């Protein structure tokens, strides 16, 4: 049976608000993400991106944007870093 606990819910919402306060959308006209990974001649970073078709993970690689399926897209307008893995958070 589900046990609703107002205190835990309040803490969860406070945590969500903290995350949303620290992670903001960055316009590609203001800044581009820094590369965090390198593989042979490729430098890349995976981020959350807003583009013409919606919002999702995207890769910025060698000054080009790619959506998850590997298709190059020039319609990315904003991006933000992905959150840390839950095991890495304090």
N, C-alpha and C positions, 0 to 999 in steps of 0.2 A: 504494500500500500504506500502511496506517495505521502510523505510527511512534509507539509509546507512549513518552513521556518522563516519568519520575517527577518530575523537577524542575519541569517546566512544570505538571504536574497538581497538585503541592503548592502552587505559586504560585497556581493558579486557585482551589483550595479555600480558601487563605488569603484571597484576594480576596472570595470569596463570604461567608466568615465575617465579614469586615470590613463588608461591605454589610449583612448581617443584624444585626450588632451596632449599626449606626447607624440602621436603619429598623425601628421597632417599631410594633406595632398600638396605636392610640389609641382608647379607648372613647369613643363619642359622648356619654356621660354626663360625661366628663372635659373634653373640648374638641372644638370643631368646627373644620374647616379654614377658613383665611382665604381670601377671594376673591382671585384673582390675575388675573382677566380681566374685562373689562367690554364689553358690546355693547348699546348703547341703554339700555333700562331694566333690563337683566339684569346681575347680577354673579355670577360662577361660578368654580369650580375643579374640575379633573378629578383624582381620586384613585383609589387602589385601595381597594375597600370589601368588607367581609364582611357579608353579609345572608342572609336566610332560605334563598335558593336556592343560595348558594355564595359564591364570591369572584370579583370582576371589577372592571373600571373602572366608576366611577360619577361622576356630576356632582352637586355640591352647588350649587344655584342658588336664590338668593332664599329661603334657609332651608328648602328642600325637597331631598330626595334623588331622583335619577333614575338608573336603570341604563341601560346603553348603548343599548338600543332606545327610550329616551325615556319609558319607563313610570315614573310616580312610585311610589316605594316608601318605606314608613315602617319597613321591617324592617332598615335598616342598623344594625349594632351597633358596628362598629369601622372605622377607616380608617387609611391611611398615605399619605404623599406618594408620587407616582410617582418613579422614579429619573430622574436626568438622562439626556439623550440621550448615547450613547457618544462622539460627537464633542466633547461639552462636558466630558468627564471628563479629568483630568490623567493 
